[in-house]
Amino acid sequence: MQLCVALDLPTAKENLDLVTKIKDYDVWLKVGLRTYIRDGKEFLKAIKKINPDFKIFLDLKLYDIPNTMADAAESIMGLGVDMFNVHASAGKRAMKEVMNRLKKYDNRPIVLAVTALTSFSEDEFVDVYESPISKKADQFAKDAMSSGLDGVVCSAFESESIKKITSDDFMTLTPGIRPFGEDAGDQKRVADIAFAQNAKVDFIVVGRPIYRADNPAEVVKKILKAL
């Protein structure tokens, strides 16, 4: 299981200060929608200047018509990131189009499909998708696997079931991780490290427990030791 640190702070400077503090650790860095819209590809270059070995997860959750998603995926190839995601809700045709477009590249990034956002409660999810989270997440995972993707974004509560119906090699990345039982904040379905390990999660995303700490590097060190 690998640690992915969320760079969700209000400014590029604050995020890069955090990156500098943890530059000696073997972690992934998640660049989300707000950060990328605000700071763009120059921010990605700035991360690599601090440590060229950092791996970057571009968390934009592409969701559009198939051709537009494939165009966007191909544009992402020029950014030098190591992983990005799309919404499984866009459907199998869109996911297949993305993967077909990336076939010509020798070293494409890992591509994941978002199943159910971890901010959803069960009732909220049913209002939108008219299906329980667990059932729909399983379906989305099967759709993603059959479309050639590498894995899915899900909560730790869906990871074990998804592994059973797909493959142990089919990756799961789980946001909303509170490593040692910290406050859930705006997330509804959160888990700690032990739960994620038992659920065979491949990547855990941790944000606030790290960047709100007085000593982020110590928290990262503690998490890596627990992994």
Residue frames as a rotation matrix with the C-alpha (Angstrom) as fourth column:
MET 1
0.577 0.817 0.000 0.00
0.817 -0.577 0.000 0.00
0.000 0.000 -1.000 0.00
GLN 2
-0.508 -0.779 0.369 1.30
0.800 -0.585 -0.133 3.43
0.320 0.228 0.920 -0.98
LEU 3
-0.008 0.429 -0.903 0.68
0.704 -0.639 -0.309 6.87
-0.710 -0.638 -0.297 0.50
CYS 4
-0.278 0.029 0.960 -0.63
0.793 -0.557 0.246 9.71
0.542 0.830 0.132 -1.65
VAL 5
-0.511 0.009 -0.859 -0.50
0.659 -0.637 -0.399 13.16
-0.551 -0.770 0.320 -0.03
ALA 6
0.337 0.747 0.574 -3.27
0.935 -0.339 -0.106 15.56
0.115 0.572 -0.812 -1.07
LEU 7
-0.795 -0.593 -0.125 -2.05
0.595 -0.803 0.026 19.04
-0.116 -0.054 0.992 -1.99
ASP 8
0.012 0.958 0.287 -5.27
0.878 -0.147 0.455 20.85
0.479 0.247 -0.843 -1.13
LEU 9
-0.263 -0.177 -0.948 -3.98
0.778 -0.620 -0.100 24.00
-0.571 -0.764 0.301 0.53
PRO 10
0.593 0.727 -0.347 -5.27
0.427 -0.649 -0.629 27.48
-0.683 0.225 -0.695 -0.48
THR 11
0.714 -0.381 -0.587 -2.15
-0.627 -0.722 -0.294 28.66
-0.312 0.578 -0.754 -2.36
ALA 12
0.774 -0.519 -0.364 0.62
0.014 0.587 -0.809 27.24
0.634 0.621 0.461 -4.51
LYS 13
-0.111 -0.869 0.482 3.19
-0.620 -0.318 -0.717 28.53
0.776 -0.378 -0.504 -2.02
GLU 14
0.114 0.214 0.970 1.58
-0.959 0.280 0.051 26.66
-0.261 -0.936 0.237 0.87
ASN 15
0.961 0.267 0.079 1.40
-0.230 0.921 -0.313 23.47
-0.156 0.283 0.946 -1.17
LEU 16
0.550 -0.819 -0.167 5.01
-0.005 0.196 -0.981 23.76
0.835 0.540 0.103 -2.31
ASP 17
-0.123 -0.529 0.839 6.13
-0.904 -0.289 -0.315 24.49
0.410 -0.798 -0.443 1.25
LEU 18
0.554 0.404 0.728 4.44
-0.673 0.733 0.105 21.22
-0.491 -0.548 0.678 2.25
VAL 19
0.959 -0.219 -0.179 6.12
0.020 0.686 -0.728 19.38
0.282 0.694 0.662 -0.64
THR 20
0.150 -0.960 0.235 9.50
-0.462 -0.278 -0.842 20.73
0.874 0.017 -0.486 0.49
LYS 21
0.015 -0.101 0.995 8.89
-0.999 0.046 0.020 19.51
-0.047 -0.994 -0.100 4.05
ILE 22
0.525 0.263 0.809 8.21
-0.352 0.933 -0.074 15.95
-0.774 -0.246 0.583 2.86
LYS 23
0.577 -0.264 -0.773 10.64
-0.814 -0.106 -0.572 15.87
0.069 0.959 -0.276 -0.09
ASP 24
-0.496 -0.868 0.015 12.75
-0.862 0.490 -0.130 13.07
0.106 -0.078 -0.991 1.39
TYR 25
-0.351 0.450 0.821 9.86
-0.354 0.748 -0.561 10.58
-0.867 -0.487 -0.104 1.63
ASP 26
-1.000 0.001 -0.007 8.71
-0.006 0.487 0.873 8.07
0.005 0.873 -0.487 -0.97
VAL 27
-0.297 0.952 -0.081 5.14
0.333 0.023 -0.943 9.27
-0.895 -0.307 -0.324 -1.47
TRP 28
-0.375 0.346 0.860 2.75
0.879 -0.164 0.449 10.19
0.296 0.924 -0.243 -4.26
LEU 29
-0.821 0.169 -0.546 1.33
0.096 -0.901 -0.423 13.71
-0.563 -0.400 0.723 -4.49
LYS 30
-0.162 0.856 0.492 -2.30
0.971 0.228 -0.077 14.36
-0.178 0.465 -0.867 -5.43
VAL 31
-0.951 -0.058 -0.305 -3.02
-0.007 -0.978 0.210 17.53
-0.310 0.202 0.929 -7.40
GLY 32
-0.313 0.933 0.178 -6.76
0.750 0.358 -0.556 18.16
-0.582 -0.041 -0.812 -7.42
LEU 33
0.203 0.550 0.810 -9.18
0.957 -0.286 -0.045 20.29
0.207 0.784 -0.585 -9.41
ARG 34
0.959 0.193 -0.209 -8.83
0.245 -0.932 0.266 23.57
-0.144 -0.306 -0.941 -7.50
THR 35
0.288 -0.936 -0.204 -5.05
0.060 -0.195 0.979 23.39
-0.956 -0.294 0.000 -7.34
TYR 36
-0.387 -0.481 0.787 -4.64
0.772 0.297 0.562 22.56
-0.504 0.825 0.256 -11.03
ILE 37
0.468 0.617 0.633 -7.11
0.848 -0.516 -0.123 25.20
0.251 0.593 -0.765 -12.24
ARG 38
0.957 -0.083 -0.280 -5.40
0.065 -0.874 0.482 27.82
-0.284 -0.479 -0.831 -10.10
ASP 39
0.357 -0.931 -0.072 -1.75
-0.432 -0.233 0.871 26.86
-0.828 -0.280 -0.486 -10.59
GLY 40
0.820 0.139 -0.556 -1.65
-0.571 0.126 -0.811 24.82
-0.043 0.982 0.183 -13.81
LYS 41
0.857 -0.469 -0.214 1.18
0.338 0.825 -0.454 22.84
0.389 0.317 0.865 -15.32
GLU 42
0.097 -0.848 0.520 3.80
-0.343 -0.519 -0.783 25.20
0.934 -0.102 -0.341 -13.89
PHE 43
0.367 0.113 0.924 2.85
-0.930 0.062 0.362 23.87
-0.017 -0.992 0.128 -10.47
LEU 44
0.991 -0.011 0.133 3.56
0.017 0.999 -0.048 20.33
-0.132 0.050 0.990 -11.65
LYS 45
0.465 -0.876 0.130 6.98
0.250 -0.011 -0.968 21.45
0.849 0.483 0.214 -12.86
ALA 46
0.105 -0.397 0.912 7.64
-0.766 -0.617 -0.180 23.12
0.634 -0.680 -0.369 -9.51
ILE 47
0.807 0.224 0.547 6.94
-0.533 0.675 0.510 19.83
-0.255 -0.703 0.664 -7.71
LYS 48
0.887 -0.460 0.045 9.47
0.425 0.773 -0.472 18.02
0.182 0.437 0.881 -9.89
LYS 49
0.266 -0.810 0.523 12.08
-0.188 -0.575 -0.796 20.69
0.946 0.113 -0.305 -9.20
ILE 50
0.347 -0.081 0.934 11.79
-0.933 -0.134 0.335 19.95
0.098 -0.988 -0.122 -5.49
ASN 51
-0.325 -0.451 0.831 12.16
-0.442 0.849 0.288 16.21
-0.836 -0.274 -0.475 -6.05
PRO 52
-0.402 0.125 -0.907 12.16
-0.910 0.055 0.411 14.69
0.102 0.991 0.092 -9.57
ASP 53
-0.938 -0.029 -0.345 11.25
-0.029 1.000 -0.004 11.30
0.345 0.007 -0.939 -8.09
PHE 54
-0.589 0.802 0.095 7.88
-0.315 -0.119 -0.942 12.42
-0.744 -0.585 0.323 -6.75
LYS 55
-0.835 0.443 0.327 5.01
0.529 0.481 0.699 10.68
0.153 0.757 -0.636 -8.54
ILE 56
-0.841 0.507 -0.190 2.00
-0.435 -0.841 -0.322 12.85
-0.323 -0.188 0.928 -9.32
PHE 57
-0.542 0.797 0.265 -1.67
0.816 0.575 -0.060 11.85
-0.201 0.184 -0.962 -9.33
LEU 58
-0.964 0.266 0.000 -3.69
-0.250 -0.906 0.340 14.41
0.091 0.328 0.940 -11.31
ASP 59
-0.676 0.733 -0.079 -7.14
0.636 0.525 -0.566 14.19
-0.373 -0.433 -0.821 -9.76
LEU 60
-0.886 0.323 -0.332 -9.41
-0.426 -0.849 0.314 15.93
-0.181 0.419 0.890 -12.31
LYS 61
-0.458 0.749 0.479 -12.13
0.237 0.622 -0.746 13.25
-0.857 -0.228 -0.463 -12.61
LEU 62
-0.907 0.052 -0.417 -12.74
-0.401 -0.410 0.820 13.66
-0.128 0.911 0.393 -16.34
TYR 63
-0.394 0.854 0.341 -16.43
0.563 0.517 -0.645 13.41
-0.727 -0.062 -0.684 -17.23
ASP 64
-0.249 0.291 -0.924 -17.65
-0.670 -0.740 -0.052 14.44
-0.699 0.606 0.379 -20.69
ILE 65
0.847 0.474 -0.241 -18.54
-0.490 0.516 -0.703 12.95
-0.209 0.713 0.669 -24.05
PRO 66
0.762 -0.539 0.358 -16.15
0.446 0.839 0.312 10.14
-0.469 -0.078 0.880 -25.12
ASN 67
0.453 -0.630 0.631 -14.16
0.727 -0.149 -0.671 12.10
0.516 0.762 0.390 -27.69
THR 68
0.552 -0.220 0.805 -13.65
-0.371 -0.928 0.001 15.07
0.747 -0.299 -0.594 -25.38
MET 69
0.858 -0.247 0.450 -12.50
-0.363 0.328 0.872 12.79
-0.363 -0.912 0.192 -22.57
ALA 70
0.635 -0.643 0.429 -10.05
0.730 0.681 -0.060 11.08
-0.253 0.351 0.901 -24.91
ASP 71
0.459 -0.449 0.767 -8.76
0.331 -0.715 -0.617 14.46
0.825 0.536 -0.179 -26.13
ALA 72
0.697 -0.152 0.701 -8.25
-0.632 -0.593 0.499 15.56
0.340 -0.791 -0.509 -22.53
ALA 73
0.855 -0.377 0.355 -6.51
0.071 0.764 0.642 12.29
-0.514 -0.524 0.680 -21.66
GLU 74
0.509 -0.685 0.521 -4.13
0.829 0.226 -0.511 12.75
0.233 0.692 0.683 -24.56
SER 75
0.479 -0.308 0.822 -3.39
-0.140 -0.951 -0.275 16.31
0.866 0.017 -0.499 -23.43
ILE 76
0.879 -0.129 0.459 -2.62
-0.457 0.046 0.888 14.97
-0.136 -0.991 -0.019 -19.95
MET 77
0.764 -0.627 0.155 0.12
0.644 0.755 -0.120 12.85
-0.042 0.192 0.981 -21.53
GLY 78
0.255 -0.684 0.684 2.07
0.435 -0.550 -0.713 16.05
0.863 0.479 0.157 -22.12
LEU 79
0.655 0.083 0.751 2.04
-0.505 -0.690 0.518 16.99
0.562 -0.719 -0.410 -18.44
GLY 80
-0.327 -0.890 -0.320 4.33
-0.357 0.429 -0.830 14.21
0.875 -0.157 -0.458 -17.23
VAL 81
0.015 0.379 0.925 2.00
-0.999 0.047 -0.004 12.94
-0.045 -0.924 0.379 -14.50
ASP 82
-0.873 -0.482 -0.075 1.99
-0.478 0.876 -0.072 9.34
0.100 -0.027 -0.995 -13.32
MET 83
-0.684 0.728 -0.047 -1.71
0.722 0.667 -0.185 8.77
-0.103 -0.160 -0.982 -12.70
PHE 84
-0.844 0.537 0.002 -5.04
-0.537 -0.843 0.042 10.45
0.024 0.034 0.999 -13.51
ASN 85
-0.727 0.629 0.275 -8.71
0.385 0.705 -0.595 9.59
-0.569 -0.327 -0.755 -13.26
VAL 86
-0.776 0.630 -0.010 -12.02
-0.301 -0.356 0.885 9.70
0.554 0.690 0.466 -15.08
HIS 87
-0.355 0.745 0.565 -15.60
-0.817 0.047 -0.574 9.23
-0.454 -0.666 0.592 -13.91
ALA 88
-0.928 0.099 0.360 -16.95
0.194 0.951 0.241 5.72
-0.318 0.293 -0.901 -14.41
SER 89
-0.044 0.982 -0.185 -20.38
0.287 -0.165 -0.944 7.40
-0.957 -0.095 -0.275 -14.72
ALA 90
-0.205 -0.092 -0.974 -19.31
-0.774 -0.594 0.219 8.57
-0.599 0.800 0.051 -18.17
GLY 91
0.767 0.632 0.110 -19.83
-0.480 0.679 -0.556 4.99
-0.426 0.374 0.824 -19.30
LYS 92
0.354 -0.629 0.692 -17.88
0.346 0.776 0.528 2.16
-0.869 0.053 0.492 -20.88
ARG 93
0.670 -0.099 0.735 -17.72
0.731 -0.086 -0.677 3.74
0.130 0.991 0.015 -24.33
ALA 94
0.857 -0.359 0.369 -16.03
-0.349 -0.932 -0.094 6.83
0.378 -0.048 -0.925 -22.93
MET 95
0.542 -0.685 0.486 -13.59
-0.493 0.209 0.845 4.83
-0.680 -0.698 -0.225 -20.81
LYS 96
0.435 -0.359 0.826 -12.71
0.633 0.774 0.004 2.59
-0.641 0.521 0.564 -23.75
GLU 97
0.832 -0.096 0.547 -12.16
0.403 -0.573 -0.714 5.64
0.382 0.814 -0.438 -25.95
VAL 98
0.765 -0.580 0.279 -9.74
-0.638 -0.625 0.450 7.07
-0.086 -0.522 -0.848 -23.40
MET 99
0.323 -0.668 0.670 -7.74
-0.186 0.649 0.737 3.85
-0.928 -0.363 0.086 -23.23
ASN 100
0.597 -0.071 0.799 -7.75
0.741 0.430 -0.516 3.36
-0.307 0.900 0.310 -27.00
ARG 101
0.923 -0.216 0.317 -6.36
-0.034 -0.869 -0.494 6.87
0.382 0.445 -0.810 -27.43
LEU 102
0.573 -0.718 0.397 -3.53
-0.769 -0.303 0.562 6.15
-0.283 -0.627 -0.726 -24.99
LYS 103
0.870 -0.174 0.461 -2.46
0.205 0.979 -0.017 2.89
-0.448 0.110 0.887 -26.67
LYS 104
0.767 -0.561 0.311 0.12
0.317 -0.091 -0.944 4.61
0.558 0.823 0.108 -28.85
TYR 105
0.422 -0.619 0.662 2.10
-0.762 -0.638 -0.110 5.84
0.490 -0.458 -0.741 -25.84
ASP 106
-0.083 -0.571 -0.817 4.79
0.032 0.818 -0.574 3.58
0.996 -0.074 -0.050 -24.41
ASN 107
-0.774 -0.287 -0.565 4.69
0.559 0.112 -0.822 4.95
0.299 -0.951 0.074 -20.87
ARG 108
-0.094 0.829 0.552 1.14
-0.013 -0.555 0.832 6.03
0.995 0.071 0.063 -20.24
PRO 109
-0.637 -0.062 0.768 0.02
-0.728 -0.278 -0.627 6.98
0.252 -0.959 0.132 -16.72
ILE 110
-0.859 0.497 -0.125 -2.07
0.497 0.749 -0.437 4.75
-0.123 -0.438 -0.891 -14.50
VAL 111
-0.667 0.714 0.213 -5.75
-0.452 -0.615 0.646 5.44
0.592 0.334 0.733 -15.29
LEU 112
-0.896 0.401 -0.189 -8.41
0.390 0.510 -0.767 5.03
-0.212 -0.761 -0.613 -12.61
ALA 113
-0.403 0.847 0.346 -12.19
0.173 -0.301 0.938 5.42
0.899 0.438 -0.025 -12.69
VAL 114
-0.868 0.202 0.453 -14.10
-0.495 -0.413 -0.765 7.18
0.032 -0.888 0.459 -9.92
THR 115
-0.653 0.684 -0.325 -16.93
0.587 0.728 0.354 5.03
0.479 0.040 -0.877 -8.58
ALA 116
0.560 0.828 -0.027 -18.73
0.620 -0.398 0.677 6.81
0.549 -0.396 -0.736 -5.71
LEU 117
-0.111 -0.590 0.800 -17.37
-0.186 -0.778 -0.600 10.02
0.976 -0.216 -0.024 -4.22
THR 118
-0.496 -0.155 -0.854 -16.51
0.692 0.523 -0.498 9.53
0.524 -0.838 -0.152 -0.54
SER 119
-0.964 0.222 0.150 -18.49
-0.267 -0.843 -0.467 12.68
0.022 -0.490 0.872 0.29
PHE 120
-0.244 0.925 -0.292 -21.73
-0.522 0.128 0.843 10.84
0.817 0.358 0.452 -0.56
SER 121
-0.511 0.290 0.809 -23.88
-0.665 0.463 -0.586 9.42
-0.545 -0.838 -0.044 2.22
GLU 122
-0.824 0.250 0.509 -25.89
0.400 0.892 0.209 6.33
-0.402 0.376 -0.835 1.28
ASP 123
0.172 0.980 -0.103 -29.12
0.630 -0.189 -0.753 8.32
-0.757 0.065 -0.650 0.95
GLU 124
0.236 -0.150 -0.960 -27.49
-0.479 -0.878 0.019 11.04
-0.846 0.455 -0.279 -1.15
PHE 125
-0.795 -0.599 -0.099 -25.99
-0.405 0.402 0.821 8.46
-0.452 0.693 -0.562 -3.48
VAL 126
-0.563 0.662 0.494 -29.30
0.682 0.710 -0.175 6.65
-0.467 0.238 -0.851 -3.96
ASP 127
0.333 0.686 -0.647 -30.98
0.166 -0.718 -0.676 9.98
-0.928 0.118 -0.353 -4.78
VAL 128
0.000 -0.435 -0.901 -28.58
-0.806 -0.533 0.257 10.40
-0.592 0.726 -0.350 -7.71
TYR 129
-0.704 -0.506 -0.499 -27.91
-0.707 0.565 0.424 6.84
0.067 0.651 -0.756 -8.89
GLU 130
0.341 0.940 0.028 -31.01
-0.929 0.332 0.165 4.99
0.145 -0.082 0.986 -7.66
SER 131
0.565 -0.258 -0.784 -28.79
0.112 0.965 -0.237 2.19
0.818 0.046 0.574 -6.36
PRO 132
0.947 -0.297 -0.122 -26.90
0.124 -0.014 0.992 1.40
-0.297 -0.955 0.024 -3.15
ILE 133
0.492 -0.831 -0.260 -23.27
-0.843 -0.529 0.095 2.51
-0.216 0.173 -0.961 -3.12
SER 134
-0.204 -0.659 0.724 -21.85
-0.445 0.721 0.530 -1.00
-0.872 -0.214 -0.440 -2.77
LYS 135
0.327 0.420 0.847 -23.84
0.509 0.677 -0.532 -2.37
-0.796 0.605 0.008 -5.70
LYS 136
0.996 0.093 -0.013 -23.11
0.043 -0.582 -0.812 0.53
-0.083 0.808 -0.583 -8.02
ALA 137
0.355 -0.934 -0.036 -19.43
-0.836 -0.335 0.436 0.68
-0.419 -0.125 -0.899 -7.07
ASP 138
-0.142 -0.353 0.925 -19.06
0.022 0.933 0.359 -2.99
-0.990 0.071 -0.125 -7.97
GLN 139
0.648 0.464 0.604 -20.75
0.602 0.175 -0.779 -2.38
-0.467 0.869 -0.166 -11.32
PHE 140
0.913 -0.339 -0.228 -18.57
-0.402 -0.844 -0.356 0.65
-0.072 0.416 -0.906 -12.06
ALA 141
0.058 -0.941 0.332 -15.46
-0.668 0.210 0.714 -1.36
-0.742 -0.264 -0.617 -11.18
LYS 142
0.016 0.016 1.000 -16.42
0.454 0.891 -0.021 -4.16
-0.891 0.455 0.007 -13.56
ASP 143
0.915 0.344 0.210 -17.14
0.351 -0.428 -0.833 -1.60
-0.197 0.836 -0.512 -16.28
ALA 144
0.657 -0.726 -0.202 -13.73
-0.705 -0.687 0.175 0.03
-0.266 0.028 -0.964 -15.72
MET 145
-0.138 -0.736 0.663 -11.87
-0.317 0.667 0.674 -3.27
-0.938 -0.117 -0.326 -15.80
SER 146
0.240 0.299 0.924 -13.62
0.683 0.624 -0.379 -4.39
-0.690 0.722 -0.054 -18.99
SER 147
0.990 0.133 0.048 -12.77
0.131 -0.741 -0.659 -1.02
-0.052 0.658 -0.751 -20.53
GLY 148
0.456 -0.888 0.063 -9.06
0.609 0.259 -0.750 -1.55
0.649 0.380 0.659 -19.91
LEU 149
0.512 -0.263 0.818 -8.50
-0.537 -0.841 0.066 0.80
0.670 -0.473 -0.572 -16.98
ASP 150
-0.404 -0.840 -0.363 -6.01
-0.126 0.444 -0.887 0.00
0.906 -0.312 -0.285 -14.22
GLY 151
-0.698 0.178 -0.694 -8.29
0.704 0.349 -0.619 0.42
0.132 -0.920 -0.369 -11.24
VAL 152
0.220 0.871 0.439 -10.82
0.538 -0.484 0.690 2.60
0.814 0.085 -0.575 -9.46
VAL 153
-0.842 -0.236 0.486 -11.20
-0.241 -0.640 -0.729 5.33
0.483 -0.731 0.482 -6.90
CYS 154
0.199 0.902 -0.384 -13.52
0.164 0.356 0.920 4.15
0.966 -0.246 -0.077 -4.14
SER 155
0.376 -0.101 0.921 -13.88
-0.885 -0.334 0.325 4.23
0.275 -0.937 -0.215 -0.38
ALA 156
-0.709 -0.695 0.120 -12.10
-0.690 0.648 -0.322 1.60
0.146 -0.311 -0.939 1.69
PHE 157
-0.262 0.703 0.661 -15.51
-0.521 0.474 -0.710 0.06
-0.813 -0.530 0.241 2.37
GLU 158
0.784 0.557 -0.273 -15.89
-0.509 0.327 -0.796 -0.96
-0.354 0.764 0.540 -1.29
SER 159
0.018 -0.897 -0.441 -12.29
-1.000 -0.018 -0.003 -2.02
-0.005 0.441 -0.898 -1.93
GLU 160
-0.629 -0.333 0.702 -12.44
-0.453 0.891 0.017 -5.63
-0.632 -0.308 -0.712 -0.75
SER 161
0.291 0.828 0.479 -15.61
0.113 0.468 -0.877 -6.41
-0.950 0.309 0.043 -2.70
ILE 162
0.752 -0.051 -0.657 -14.17
-0.611 -0.425 -0.667 -4.79
-0.245 0.904 -0.351 -5.82
LYS 163
-0.346 -0.937 -0.047 -11.00
-0.918 0.327 0.225 -6.88
-0.195 0.121 -0.973 -5.54
LYS 164
-0.421 0.230 0.878 -13.10
-0.122 0.944 -0.306 -10.05
-0.899 -0.235 -0.369 -5.29
ILE 165
0.553 0.762 0.337 -15.13
0.263 0.224 -0.938 -9.35
-0.791 0.608 -0.076 -8.43
THR 166
0.834 -0.359 -0.419 -12.21
-0.547 -0.442 -0.711 -8.04
0.070 0.822 -0.564 -10.50
SER 167
0.524 -0.746 -0.410 -8.66
0.454 0.652 -0.607 -9.02
0.721 0.132 0.681 -9.56
ASP 168
0.615 -0.403 -0.678 -6.11
0.666 -0.194 0.720 -8.46
-0.421 -0.895 0.149 -6.81
ASP 169
-0.482 -0.846 0.228 -4.08
0.824 -0.350 0.445 -6.63
-0.297 0.403 0.866 -9.47
PHE 170
0.035 0.587 0.809 -6.95
0.642 -0.633 0.432 -4.24
0.766 0.504 -0.400 -10.22
MET 171
-0.790 -0.606 -0.093 -5.98
0.455 -0.478 -0.751 -1.17
0.411 -0.636 0.654 -8.20
THR 172
0.490 0.868 -0.073 -8.05
0.740 -0.371 0.561 0.63
0.461 -0.329 -0.824 -5.61
LEU 173
-0.738 -0.608 0.292 -7.26
0.381 -0.733 -0.563 4.14
0.557 -0.305 0.773 -4.46
THR 174
0.184 0.860 -0.476 -9.15
0.892 0.057 0.448 5.39
0.413 -0.507 -0.757 -1.43
PRO 175
-0.426 -0.197 0.883 -9.63
-0.092 -0.962 -0.259 9.04
0.900 -0.191 0.391 -0.45
GLY 176
0.426 0.724 0.543 -11.02
-0.564 -0.257 0.785 10.02
0.707 -0.640 0.299 2.92
ILE 177
0.266 -0.398 -0.878 -8.40
0.590 0.788 -0.179 8.17
0.762 -0.470 0.445 4.92
ARG 178
0.581 -0.146 0.801 -7.97
-0.669 -0.646 0.368 9.32
0.464 -0.749 -0.473 8.50
PRO 179
-0.116 -0.755 -0.645 -4.82
-0.371 0.636 -0.677 7.33
0.921 0.160 -0.354 9.38
PHE 180
-0.842 -0.286 -0.457 -5.27
0.304 0.449 -0.840 7.21
0.446 -0.847 -0.291 13.13
GLY 181
-0.191 0.901 -0.390 -8.96
0.976 0.217 0.024 8.03
0.106 -0.376 -0.921 13.57
GLU 182
-0.926 -0.194 -0.325 -8.83
0.240 -0.965 -0.107 11.80
-0.293 -0.177 0.940 13.00
ASP 183
-0.179 0.907 -0.381 -11.96
-0.129 -0.405 -0.905 13.92
-0.976 -0.113 0.189 12.39
ALA 184
-0.117 0.222 0.968 -13.83
0.811 0.585 -0.036 13.03
-0.574 0.780 -0.249 9.19
GLY 185
-0.797 -0.156 -0.584 -14.49
-0.094 -0.922 0.375 16.63
-0.597 0.354 0.720 8.11
ASP 186
-0.084 0.805 -0.587 -16.68
-0.888 -0.327 -0.322 16.75
-0.451 0.494 0.743 4.98
GLN 187
-0.653 -0.165 -0.739 -16.13
-0.544 0.781 0.307 13.09
0.527 0.603 -0.599 4.15
LYS 188
0.333 0.878 0.345 -18.89
-0.925 0.234 0.299 10.59
0.182 -0.418 0.890 4.93
ARG 189
0.995 0.021 -0.097 -17.18
-0.016 0.998 0.058 7.22
0.098 -0.056 0.994 4.39
VAL 190
0.301 -0.934 0.193 -13.78
-0.833 -0.356 -0.422 7.37
0.463 -0.033 -0.886 6.06
ALA 191
0.931 -0.093 -0.354 -11.46
0.208 0.931 0.301 4.63
0.301 -0.353 0.886 7.31
ASP 192
0.601 -0.788 0.136 -8.15
-0.624 -0.355 0.696 4.26
-0.500 -0.503 -0.705 9.10
ILE 193
-0.176 -0.795 -0.581 -4.97
-0.981 0.194 0.031 2.56
0.088 0.575 -0.814 7.93
ALA 194
-0.759 -0.136 0.636 -5.73
-0.342 0.916 -0.212 -0.82
-0.554 -0.378 -0.742 9.50
PHE 195
0.256 0.928 0.270 -9.13
-0.037 0.288 -0.957 -0.99
-0.966 0.234 0.108 7.78
ALA 196
0.596 -0.069 -0.800 -7.60
-0.771 -0.329 -0.546 0.00
-0.226 0.942 -0.250 4.43
GLN 197
-0.526 -0.847 -0.071 -4.92
-0.846 0.514 0.141 -2.67
-0.083 0.135 -0.987 4.76
ASN 198
-0.555 0.390 0.735 -7.52
-0.039 0.870 -0.491 -5.35
-0.831 -0.301 -0.468 5.47
ALA 199
0.554 0.829 -0.078 -9.49
-0.039 -0.067 -0.997 -4.17
-0.832 0.555 -0.005 2.44
LYS 200
0.087 -0.647 0.758 -6.42
0.816 0.482 0.318 -4.63
-0.571 0.591 0.570 0.19
VAL 201
0.941 0.233 -0.247 -6.27
0.097 -0.881 -0.463 -0.96
-0.325 0.412 -0.851 -0.77
ASP 202
0.372 -0.828 0.419 -3.34
0.907 0.229 -0.353 -0.07
0.197 0.512 0.836 -3.07
PHE 203
-0.631 -0.522 0.573 -3.21
0.406 -0.852 -0.329 3.71
0.660 0.025 0.750 -2.51
ILE 204
0.215 0.672 -0.708 -4.47
0.966 -0.254 0.053 5.74
-0.144 -0.696 -0.704 0.44
VAL 205
-0.156 -0.186 0.970 -4.99
0.429 -0.898 -0.103 9.48
0.890 0.399 0.220 0.04
VAL 206
0.194 0.135 -0.972 -4.34
0.970 -0.171 0.170 11.57
-0.143 -0.976 -0.164 3.13
GLY 207
0.079 -0.099 0.992 -4.76
0.480 -0.869 -0.125 15.33
0.874 0.486 -0.021 3.23
ARG 208
0.550 0.271 0.790 -5.79
-0.338 -0.793 0.507 17.25
0.764 -0.546 -0.345 6.35
PRO 209
0.974 -0.198 -0.113 -4.14
0.188 0.420 0.888 14.98
-0.128 -0.886 0.446 8.93
ILE 210
0.125 -0.974 0.189 -0.83
0.991 0.131 0.018 15.77
-0.043 0.185 0.982 7.19
TYR 211
-0.312 -0.373 0.874 -1.09
0.605 -0.787 -0.120 19.38
0.733 0.491 0.471 6.02
ARG 212
0.556 0.519 0.649 -2.82
-0.188 -0.682 0.706 20.63
0.810 -0.515 -0.282 9.17
ALA 213
0.719 -0.349 -0.601 -0.20
0.682 0.519 0.515 19.05
0.131 -0.780 0.611 11.43
ASP 214
0.844 -0.486 -0.227 2.45
-0.304 -0.782 0.544 21.13
-0.442 -0.390 -0.808 13.17
ASN 215
-0.292 -0.956 -0.037 5.05
-0.681 0.181 0.709 18.76
-0.671 0.233 -0.704 11.73
PRO 216
0.618 0.643 -0.453 3.77
-0.765 0.358 -0.536 17.23
-0.182 0.677 0.713 8.46
ALA 217
-0.053 -0.727 -0.685 6.98
-0.736 0.492 -0.465 15.27
0.675 0.480 -0.561 7.89
GLU 218
-0.817 -0.235 0.526 6.56
-0.562 0.528 -0.637 13.48
-0.129 -0.816 -0.564 11.21
VAL 219
0.134 0.944 0.301 2.99
-0.625 0.317 -0.714 12.50
-0.769 -0.092 0.632 10.33
VAL 220
0.564 -0.013 -0.825 4.14
-0.774 0.340 -0.534 11.18
0.288 0.940 0.182 6.93
LYS 221
-0.505 -0.847 -0.167 6.90
-0.680 0.510 -0.528 9.22
0.532 -0.153 -0.833 8.64
LYS 222
-0.604 0.353 0.714 4.40
-0.564 0.444 -0.697 7.75
-0.563 -0.824 -0.069 11.12
ILE 223
0.522 0.832 -0.187 2.00
-0.693 0.286 -0.662 6.75
-0.497 0.475 0.726 8.32
LEU 224
0.296 -0.484 -0.824 4.75
-0.764 0.397 -0.508 5.12
0.573 0.780 -0.252 6.25
LYS 225
-0.768 -0.563 0.304 5.88
-0.623 0.549 -0.557 3.17
0.147 -0.618 -0.772 9.29
ALA 226
-0.205 0.793 0.573 2.30
-0.545 0.394 -0.740 1.94
-0.813 -0.464 0.351 9.80
LEU 227
0.625 0.432 -0.651 2.14
-0.774 0.237 -0.587 0.85
-0.099 0.871 0.482 6.16
